[in-house]
Amino acid sequence: MMPEETIHYSVRDQIAEIRLNNPPVNALTLPTLTALVAAFRRAGEDDSARAVLLTSAVRDRFSAGLDLKIVAAQPSTVRALLDKLYVELTDAQYHLGKPSIAVVDGAARGGGMTLAISCDVIIASDVATFGYPEIDLGVVPAIHFVHLPRIIGRHRAFELLFSGRSFTSAEALTLGLVSRVALQADVVAEAKELARVFAAKPPNAMRLARAAFMRANDLDYRRGVEYAAELFCNVAATDEAQEGLRAFAEKRPPRR
């Protein structure tokens, strides 16, 4: 599959849909992230689109996050991956100028959580699951240290980030991490219905109001992004992390 084919972009009824399509788990490679950021920038400049959906073409998978096999085999690529995922994606979303909705229908882990949380709204299916498993591999979910405590509270965020456990969409709704939960058969339709509500609003008012909302809620987030990228790179370079990543690639328990 060519790199550009891992991201599909289309517009219908004033709704742009950006679809992740990198089977089997929508792992995030540098070409995929480059195409994803380009798609969000395209949506921002596309006057025919007034709302944006981020969806997955892979059944029961939203995104497993960074392709850890590549991270293990090519440590020099880590910073470039994080610049795309943490810095460029954040910037593209910040300047999007129209609402974005993540449709999580399946597993979202690690960097997949970053994709979802970068959007303005998260709608999850009843079979969706979430988690931050990085700690089990000897690395850290650094970007989530910045924003997750602000969304769900410090103590609940700590428990999720440092246990590495997965959790359901029902728990995510209770925590305030997702906006709505819908039946799997209905989740895309419900997201599109909300997108139509957003798309019907006056576009200039929506653009100006969203920009004000983003500024009001930035809370030094973008400065925190730079620190998070540095932290991830430093931890990923340790022997413990390298062993964890090799173990993941070789499908065996890490040797501690």
N, C-alpha and C positions, 0 to 999 in steps of 0.2 A: 504494500500500500504506500502510495506517495505521501510525504508529510502533510501536504495541504489537504489531503482527503481525510485526515483525522478530525477536522473541524468542518462542519457544514453550516453555511449561512443562507438563510432564505427570509423573505418578507411576505406576509399575507395579511390582509385586513389591518394594516398599520402596525403589525406586530412582527418584529424581527425575532427569528429563532436561531440560536447558536447551539448546534448539537455536537456533543463529544462523541467521537466514533473511532476509538482506538482499542479494539478488543484485545484480550478478553476482559480487562478490568479498567479500561480508560486510564492507564498509567500515563503520567505526565513526563514526556520527553521534551528536549529543547525545541525540536521542530513543532511539536504539538502546542507547547506554550506560546511559541512565536506566532503560530496561526491563530490561537485563541485571543491573544492580545490584539492582533490585527483585526479580528472579527468584531471585538468590542469597539475599537476605534472606528471601524467602518459603520457600525450601528449608530455611533454618536454623530457621524457626519451624514447619515442617511435620512433625508427629510421625509421619506415615505414611511419611516418607522417611528412610532411614538411610544413604544414600550418594547422591552427586550426580554426574551425567555432564554435561560440557559438550561438545556435538557441533555439527556443521554440517549444515544441510539443503541446502547448495549443493555440488554434486558437484565434487570436486577442489579445493575451496577451504575452508580453515579461516577465515582472516581476513587481509585485506590491511592491517589496521591503521586508523589514523585516516583519515577521508575528506579527503585532501589538497586536493581541489578546494574543499571548504568552508573549510579552513584558509587557502588562498590567497585566496579571495574575501572571507572574513570573519575577518580576523586577531583581532578582538576576542573570538571564540569560543574561542580556543586554551586559555585558562586554565580555562574551564568544562569543556572536553573532558578536560583533564588532571586536573582535580579528580575527575571521574567515574572515569577510567581508572586513575589512580595512587593516589588517596586513598580514594575511596568503595569501589571494587572491592577494594582491599587490606583495608579494614576489614571488608567483608562476608565475605570469605574467612577472615579472621583469626577472626571470631566465628561461623563457620558451624556448628561443633559436630559435624560429621560429615565423612567423607572426600570429597574432590572429585577427579574424574578428567577430564582433558582428552583428548578423542579427536581427534587431528590426522590427518585424511585428506585431504591436499592441501596447498596453499601456506599457510604462516604467515609473515607479514612484520611487522616493526615492532610496532605495537600489538597485532597478532595474537599475536606472541610474548609480549607482556605478559599477554594473556588466558590463554594456555596455562600459563605459568610461575606464574601466580597459584594454580593448582590444586596439589593435593598430589602427584598422579601424572600423568605424561604418557605416553599410549600412542599410538604413531604407526603409520600404515600404511607399507608398503614404497614407496609412491609419494609420500609426504609430503616436502615440502621446507621449509627454514627460512632465515631471513636477516634482516639488519638493514641495509636499503638507505638509511636516512635520510641518511647522510653524503654520498651522491651528490647529494642535493637541497640540500645546504647546511644541513641541520638535524642534530640529534644524537639518538641512541637513549639519552637521558639516564637513564631508569629502569634500563636494563640495565647501566649503569656500576656501579650499586649491588649488584645480585645476581649477575650473570653470572660475575664473577671468583670468587665464593664457590662456584659450582656446578662450573665447569670449569677454574678456575685463571686467574691473572692474564694470563699470556702468550698462552694460547689465546683468552681472551676478547678481548684487545686486537686480535688478528689478525682475528677475526670482526667486531667492532664497527667497526673502522676501515678494513677492506677493502670492506665492504658486500656481500661475495659471498654467494651462496646455497649451501646444503649439504644433503645428503640425510639421510634418517632413519637410514641406516646410520652415517653420521659422527656424527650427534647421539647415537646410542646409544653409540658408542665414547667420546664426550666425557663421557657421563654426563648429558646434557641431557634425554634421554627415558628412561623406565623400561623400555619394551618396544617392539619392532617386530613387527607382524603383517602378514600378507597383507591387501591391501585388502579382499578379500571377507570376511575374518574379524575385522577390527579392532574393529568395534562389539561383536560377540559376545564377543570376548576382554575388552573393557573391562567389559561387563556381568557377565561371569563373576567378574572381580575385584571389581566392585561388590557382587555377591552375597556374596562372602567377607567383605567389610567389613560389609555389612548384617547378617550373621549373628552378629556379635560383640555382647556386652552393651552396649546403647546408652549407659548412664551411664558405664561404663568407657571406652568409645570417646570420649565427649565430654570427660571429664576428662583422658584421656591425650593427646588431640589438643591440648587447650588448653595442657598442659604442654610438648608438643613445639613448638607455635608460639612459646611464650615462650622456650624454650631456643634456638630458631633465629632469633629476631627479629634479634639482632645490630645493633640500631639501624636496622633496615631502614626502619621507618616514618618515622623522622626523615630518612633519606636520600631518601625519597619527596618530601618537601617541597622539598628542595634540587633534586632532579631536575626537578620541575615548573617551578621558577624558572629553571633553566638552559635548558630547552627553550623557554620563553617568550622569554627574552632572545635566544637564538640565532635563533629564528624571526622576530624583528622586524628582523634585519639585512637590508641590501639583497641580500646574496648569497643568503640563504635565500628571500627573497621572489621573486627571479628563478628560483631552482630550483623553487619551488612553482608559479610561473606556467608555467614550461617543462613541468612535469609535467602541468598542467591542459590545456595546449595541445599536448601530445604532440610536443614538439620538444626538442633538446638545449639545456641552459642556456647562456647567454652569459656566459662567465667573463672 
